[in-house]
Every structure is written in structure tokens, then in C-alpha cells.
Amino acid sequence: MLLIFTILVNLLQYYSWALIIYILLSWFPNARESVIGQFLARICEPYLDPFRRIIPPLGMIDISPIVAILVLRFATSGLGQLYQWIA
């Protein structure tokens, strides 16, 4: 059981880093059109889209990725709490 929780927590952390890198790519011109940018777009955009529909941008700043990352962090800590409760 510990192995499953460890794998899930690690996957959520890796996905959080993928989101952060994808967000940072928006600061560089044409970075999202690169192979890495397109790969990250394929795995990050389906997760970010619901947050973008719910949370409107504040002028030029899109805060929905911050909320999406916070949700992933809460899920990670929730898995830790669940494991402590089960074990």
C-alpha cells in the first residue's frame, strides 16, 4: 500500500513541476512551439482548461495556473493524510 501512495505522490509532484515549467515557457517567445513546449501543452492544458473557465484573468495576469498548482498540492497532502489514516 505504501508503494501505491508513494507512486501517486511522486506523480503529482512531477505533474506540478511540469505545470510550473509550462507556465514559465510563456515568458519566452516561441518556447511553447518547441517540442518540449508542445509535449507539456498536451499534458497540462487538459488540466488547466477547467480552471481557466472558472477563474477569469486579472488584466494581463492569468492566476488560474496558481490555483491549479495549489489544488495539486492539496491533493498531495490529502494523499499523505489518507495514508496516515489507513496505516
Secondary structure, DSSP 4 states (H G I P E B T S, - for coil): -HHHHHHHHHHHHHHHHHHHHHHHHTTSTTSTTSHHHHHHHHHHHHHHHHHHHHS--BTTB--HHHHHHHHHHHHHHHHHHHHHHH-
